[in-house]
Amino acid sequence: MTKPPTTLSLAALDSRLSVPTRQLAAPGPDDNQLQWILRSASRVPDHGKRVPFRFLRIASDARTALADATIARLLERESNPGDGAIEKLRNRFTLPPLTIAVIAKLGDDEKIPVSERFSTASCVCLLLLQAAQAEGYGAQWLTGWPCYDRPLLENTLGLQPDEQLVGTIAIGTPQVDVPDRERPDPTSLLTDWSPA
């Protein structure tokens, strides 16, 4: 059995880290780079070859428009969310030059469970982070209430009832060197199964 050709190293995988959205600025990927990043991010395990995901680009003026719409929805949800929450939400979409929303397509399927299709879309988010970093950018995967608020998802972002926002991936040029955080020790997570 031959090993598939690759330039990917464990060192590259081990260097992955999230760059906080507030530390991302222009420039972001150009159209050609973005196509490469999305192509790489689409190489995920996909039981049944369903391609149960799609991308939504938020760039240029759309960043401010989405920030405004999300803040308006927050004010409908909460009577007094506080200036800090509003500013954080505005920065989520306006500071990074590019945000990619990863949307899981979860309609009826007689063979492939919803959980497997959602897992495929989640893998896309991780590979988006890796691919953006491989191209020299920083990125952060964000979730929170905007991923689950159906009025925001359907009325603002245009998702269908059988779609779910897995997360938004903020991409841009890091403005600081982000220190790595402590990572789990895999030896403490590994056990051997043995038959009873």
Order of alpha helices (4+ residues) and beta strands (2+ residues): alpha-beta-alpha-beta-alpha-alpha-beta-alpha-beta-beta-alpha
